[in-house]
Amino acid sequence: MARKAKTKRKGAGRRAKGAARALPVSESDLDALLSSFLRMLEEDDEGDEALDLAQEKAFEAMEAPRAEERIALAREALALSPLCSDAYLVLARETADANEALELYRRAVAVGAEALGENAFQDDAGSFWGLLQTRPYMRARHELALALWRLGHRDEAVAHYYEMLRLNPDDNQGIRYLLIDALLELGREADADALLERYEDDASAHWAWSAALLAFRRSGNSAAANKALARAVEANRHVAAYLLGAKPLPPTLPGFIGMGDESEGVSYAHSAAGAWEAAPEAKAWLAGAPAIALGKQDDPQDAEHDYETDPDRVDEAVLALLVQGLHDGSRAWKTFDWDALDRLHAKGLISNPASRAKSVVFTEAGLEAALRSHRLLFAKRRL
């Protein structure tokens, strides 16, 4: 597994500085210092190798079909390296005790930070997630923030969201969508406005509908709010039906989301339900909107965007998602075990479709197709 050279941890940095201030003068002391330094390098290399092995074991745990197997593999990973953040995530997901899970998420973040080293949070700020070794930490912080929000620690969750956007302003994880929902639910209108402005080029329904809700919170049933609502309906006309209960939310969220599709409407309505509940008068305003806002008019083009039932559209989405894990030329890390991989292999787009593999390798034609799909699906969203 490719890893960037690790920034030395705090303790190691103090030892090196101390040695420089008290430089020995005898040949034997110089030899001893050199030996000590070489041992430090060997220990760091051994630690990195152990963490790499633990990470592979944690990936196995994430993909294991049974809870008992996932837990056992996660514990094996921690036995290899106590700094394996993803192993703690697996354990947190498997516990039924919400408070115990919260502590495991906190532990995952703590060991993830220790594995990166304190300097990484300044030197690499702005590039997190783009660096593979930062992803376990970012996954852990994401899940910690979600757990904090569920347990009512709202301000702490929001602080984590802001820090994650500082570390990774490109926001590959979609943290800004969680943050805008949180800010609107908490009534932090100025902060919500600043966040919407920060990502003003976001063309998603989530951003347009969030802007409409903020406009109503600020000015009520005004020309400005109705103009914002018109833009939101233009971005996705399916949202209001789910917000108002005209259509029930499905028990599971869509596996893939297409801009303007009903799947995007479902995803937004599920995510932003709390924000709209926090402003109940906004729903009455929305209920008086034209029928198209309720998604009552059929659109014959909807069938063309059905990612759930059209295998070719699913394949395009999977290719686009794989590109986000691209590294080492044509190799891409997997995020899930998609059934589409066998189809991509049959089409000659990837060379190794094994479901248990941690990565896939694009063929030349596959890489071209993946980059094209990524531009079509994500370019406007700047994810």
SULVENRA-V958983 format. One record per residue. N is the residue number from 1. RES is the residue in three letters. NEAR is the number of other C-alpha atoms within 8 Angstrom. D_LAST is the distance of its C-alpha to the last C-alpha in Angstrom with 2 decimals. Layout:
{{N/RES/NEAR/D_LAST} {N/RES/NEAR/D_LAST}}
This chain:
{{1/MET/3/24.13} {2/ALA/4/22.76} {3/ARG/7/22.63} {4/LYS/7/22.56} {5/ALA/4/25.94} {6/LYS/8/26.12} {7/THR/9/26.94} {8/LYS/8/30.46} {9/ARG/12/30.89} {10/LYS/8/32.83} {11/GLY/6/36.16} {12/ALA/8/36.10} {13/GLY/9/35.37} {14/ARG/8/38.45} {15/ARG/8/40.70} {16/ALA/8/39.80} {17/LYS/8/40.48} {18/GLY/8/43.70} {19/ALA/8/44.95} {20/ALA/7/44.42} {21/ARG/6/46.54} {22/ALA/6/49.38} {23/LEU/6/49.58} {24/PRO/6/52.56} {25/VAL/6/55.25} {26/SER/6/57.07} {27/GLU/6/56.17} {28/SER/6/56.13} {29/ASP/9/53.70} {30/LEU/10/51.39} {31/ASP/8/51.58} {32/ALA/8/50.80} {33/LEU/8/47.79} {34/LEU/8/46.48} {35/SER/8/47.00} {36/SER/8/45.19} {37/PHE/8/42.22} {38/LEU/8/42.09} {39/ARG/8/42.26} {40/MET/8/39.27} {41/LEU/8/37.25} {42/GLU/8/38.46} {43/GLU/8/37.55} {44/ASP/8/33.97} {45/ASP/8/33.73} {46/GLU/8/35.25} {47/GLY/9/32.87} {48/ASP/8/29.82} {49/GLU/8/31.37} {50/ALA/10/32.16} {51/LEU/12/28.63} {52/ASP/9/27.31} {53/LEU/10/29.91} {54/ALA/15/29.08} {55/GLN/12/25.38} {56/GLU/8/26.47} {57/LYS/12/28.78} {58/ALA/15/26.09} {59/PHE/10/24.01} {60/GLU/10/27.27} {61/ALA/15/27.71} {62/MET/8/24.37} {63/GLU/8/25.41} {64/ALA/9/29.05} {65/PRO/6/30.36} {66/ARG/6/32.72} {67/ALA/8/32.33} {68/GLU/6/35.31} {69/GLU/10/33.87} {70/ARG/15/30.48} {71/ILE/12/32.39} {72/ALA/9/34.76} {73/LEU/12/32.13} {74/ALA/15/30.22} {75/ARG/9/33.55} {76/GLU/10/34.24} {77/ALA/16/30.99} {78/LEU/12/32.05} {79/ALA/8/35.48} {80/LEU/10/34.01} {81/SER/11/31.95} {82/PRO/8/31.84} {83/LEU/10/28.56} {84/CYS/16/26.62} {85/SER/14/24.06} {86/ASP/13/22.92} {87/ALA/15/26.60} {88/TYR/13/26.89} {89/LEU/12/23.94} {90/VAL/14/25.88} {91/LEU/12/29.00} {92/ALA/12/27.40} {93/ARG/7/26.16} {94/GLU/8/29.68} {95/THR/9/31.68} {96/ALA/5/32.88} {97/ASP/6/33.57} {98/ALA/9/30.73} {99/ASN/6/32.10} {100/GLU/9/32.55} {101/ALA/13/28.99} {102/LEU/12/27.88} {103/GLU/8/29.96} {104/LEU/12/28.55} {105/TYR/15/24.98} {106/ARG/9/26.32} {107/ARG/10/27.97} {108/ALA/17/24.84} {109/VAL/13/23.10} {110/ALA/8/26.33} {111/VAL/12/26.89} {112/GLY/14/23.30} {113/ALA/10/23.81} {114/GLU/10/27.21} {115/ALA/9/26.01} {116/LEU/12/23.62} {117/GLY/13/26.30} {118/GLU/11/26.33} {119/ASN/9/25.65} {120/ALA/10/22.18} {121/PHE/9/21.04} {122/GLN/7/22.09} {123/ASP/6/21.93} {124/ASP/9/18.45} {125/ALA/11/16.89} {126/GLY/9/13.65} {127/SER/10/13.12} {128/PHE/12/13.20} {129/TRP/11/11.45} {130/GLY/6/11.53} {131/LEU/9/15.24} {132/LEU/9/16.38} {133/GLN/9/19.13} {134/THR/11/16.98} {135/ARG/10/15.31} {136/PRO/10/18.49} {137/TYR/12/18.72} {138/MET/11/15.23} {139/ARG/9/15.98} {140/ALA/15/19.32} {141/ARG/13/18.31} {142/HIS/11/15.98} {143/GLU/9/18.98} {144/LEU/13/21.40} {145/ALA/13/19.79} {146/LEU/9/19.88} {147/ALA/10/23.48} {148/LEU/13/24.46} {149/TRP/11/23.35} {150/ARG/7/25.29} {151/LEU/7/28.31} {152/GLY/6/28.36} {153/HIS/9/27.25} {154/ARG/9/24.91} {155/ASP/6/24.96} {156/GLU/10/24.41} {157/ALA/13/21.34} {158/VAL/12/19.90} {159/ALA/8/20.82} {160/HIS/11/18.86} {161/TYR/14/15.67} {162/TYR/9/16.27} {163/GLU/8/17.07} {164/MET/12/13.98} {165/LEU/12/11.94} {166/ARG/9/14.61} {167/LEU/12/14.26} {168/ASN/13/10.48} {169/PRO/9/9.40} {170/ASP/8/5.96} {171/ASP/10/5.86} {172/ASN/8/4.97} {173/GLN/5/7.84} {174/GLY/8/7.34} {175/ILE/12/10.28} {176/ARG/10/10.31} {177/TYR/9/11.41} {178/LEU/10/14.16} {179/LEU/11/15.10} {180/ILE/12/15.60} {181/ASP/13/17.69} {182/ALA/11/19.61} {183/LEU/13/20.40} {184/LEU/13/21.66} {185/GLU/13/23.67} {186/LEU/8/25.20} {187/GLY/6/26.06} {188/ARG/9/24.32} {189/GLU/10/23.90} {190/ALA/6/23.70} {191/ASP/8/20.89} {192/ALA/12/19.01} {193/ASP/10/19.68} {194/ALA/8/18.46} {195/LEU/10/15.09} {196/LEU/11/14.75} {197/GLU/7/15.81} {198/ARG/6/13.48} {199/TYR/7/10.40} {200/GLU/6/12.81} {201/ASP/7/10.82} {202/ASP/9/8.88} {203/ALA/9/10.93} {204/SER/9/10.80} {205/ALA/14/14.22} {206/HIS/8/13.41} {207/TRP/11/13.08} {208/ALA/14/16.08} {209/TRP/12/18.21} {210/SER/10/17.60} {211/ALA/12/18.77} {212/ALA/13/21.73} {213/LEU/12/22.74} {214/LEU/12/22.67} {215/ALA/12/24.72} {216/PHE/12/27.24} {217/ARG/9/27.55} {218/ARG/7/28.41} {219/SER/9/30.68} {220/GLY/8/31.63} {221/ASN/8/32.49} {222/SER/8/32.19} {223/ALA/6/31.37} {224/ALA/8/28.14} {225/ALA/14/27.08} {226/ASN/10/28.15} {227/LYS/8/26.30} {228/ALA/13/23.04} {229/LEU/12/23.95} {230/ALA/8/24.59} {231/ARG/9/21.11} {232/ALA/14/19.76} {233/VAL/13/22.15} {234/GLU/7/21.11} {235/ALA/12/17.46} {236/ASN/14/18.82} {237/ARG/14/22.58} {238/HIS/14/22.66} {239/VAL/16/21.58} {240/ALA/12/24.95} {241/ALA/13/27.01} {242/TYR/14/25.32} {243/LEU/11/25.35} {244/LEU/9/29.04} {245/GLY/8/30.08} {246/ALA/8/31.15} {247/LYS/7/29.22} {248/PRO/6/29.00} {249/LEU/8/25.73} {250/PRO/6/25.84} {251/PRO/4/26.63} {252/THR/4/23.52} {253/LEU/7/19.95} {254/PRO/9/18.73} {255/GLY/5/17.56} {256/PHE/9/15.12} {257/ILE/10/13.69} {258/GLY/11/14.07} {259/MET/10/13.29} {260/GLY/10/16.74} {261/ASP/13/18.26} {262/GLU/11/20.43} {263/SER/10/18.19} {264/GLU/13/15.55} {265/GLY/15/18.59} {266/VAL/15/19.79} {267/SER/11/16.62} {268/TYR/11/16.54} {269/ALA/12/20.31} {270/HIS/8/20.37} {271/SER/9/17.86} {272/ALA/9/19.37} {273/ALA/9/22.99} {274/GLY/9/24.05} {275/ALA/12/22.85} {276/TRP/13/24.90} {277/GLU/8/27.80} {278/ALA/9/27.96} {279/ALA/10/28.79} {280/PRO/8/31.19} {281/GLU/6/32.53} {282/ALA/11/29.14} {283/LYS/11/29.73} {284/ALA/8/33.11} {285/TRP/9/31.61} {286/LEU/8/29.10} {287/ALA/8/31.98} {288/GLY/6/33.77} {289/ALA/8/31.06} {290/PRO/6/31.85} {291/ALA/8/31.97} {292/ILE/9/28.85} {293/ALA/13/26.87} {294/LEU/14/28.26} {295/GLY/12/27.04} {296/LYS/8/30.70} {297/GLN/6/30.64} {298/ASP/5/29.97} {299/ASP/5/27.68} {300/PRO/5/28.84} {301/GLN/6/25.45} {302/ASP/9/24.03} {303/ALA/6/25.55} {304/GLU/5/23.57} {305/HIS/9/20.28} {306/ASP/10/21.67} {307/TYR/11/19.38} {308/GLU/9/21.87} {309/THR/6/24.93} {310/ASP/8/24.08} {311/PRO/9/23.81} {312/ASP/6/22.55} {313/ARG/10/19.57} {314/VAL/13/18.94} {315/ASP/11/19.25} {316/GLU/10/16.71} {317/ALA/12/14.10} {318/VAL/10/15.27} {319/LEU/13/15.13} {320/ALA/16/11.49} {321/LEU/9/10.79} {322/LEU/13/13.37} {323/VAL/11/11.84} {324/GLN/7/9.18} {325/GLY/9/12.52} {326/LEU/11/14.30} {327/HIS/8/16.96} {328/ASP/6/20.58} {329/GLY/5/20.40} {330/SER/10/20.24} {331/ARG/11/19.96} {332/ALA/15/17.00} {333/TRP/11/17.02} {334/LYS/11/17.29} {335/THR/5/15.88} {336/PHE/4/18.52} {337/ASP/8/21.75} {338/TRP/7/20.93} {339/ASP/6/24.10} {340/ALA/10/22.38} {341/LEU/12/22.89} {342/ASP/9/26.55} {343/ARG/9/25.89} {344/LEU/12/23.54} {345/HIS/12/26.36} {346/ALA/7/28.96} {347/LYS/6/27.15} {348/GLY/10/27.21} {349/LEU/14/23.45} {350/ILE/13/23.55} {351/SER/10/26.62} {352/ASN/7/26.67} {353/PRO/11/25.82} {354/ALA/7/27.49} {355/SER/7/26.06} {356/ARG/6/26.85} {357/ALA/8/25.23} {358/LYS/7/22.45} {359/SER/8/20.92} {360/VAL/13/21.43} {361/VAL/10/22.38} {362/PHE/13/21.39} {363/THR/11/24.27} {364/GLU/7/24.03} {365/ALA/9/23.72} {366/GLY/11/21.16} {367/LEU/11/18.84} {368/GLU/8/19.23} {369/ALA/10/18.59} {370/ALA/13/15.46} {371/LEU/11/13.93} {372/ARG/9/15.17} {373/SER/12/13.74} {374/HIS/14/10.20} {375/ARG/9/10.67} {376/LEU/7/12.27} {377/LEU/11/9.98} {378/PHE/10/6.38} {379/ALA/9/7.56} {380/LYS/8/8.40} {381/ARG/9/5.47} {382/ARG/8/3.80} {383/LEU/9/0.00}}
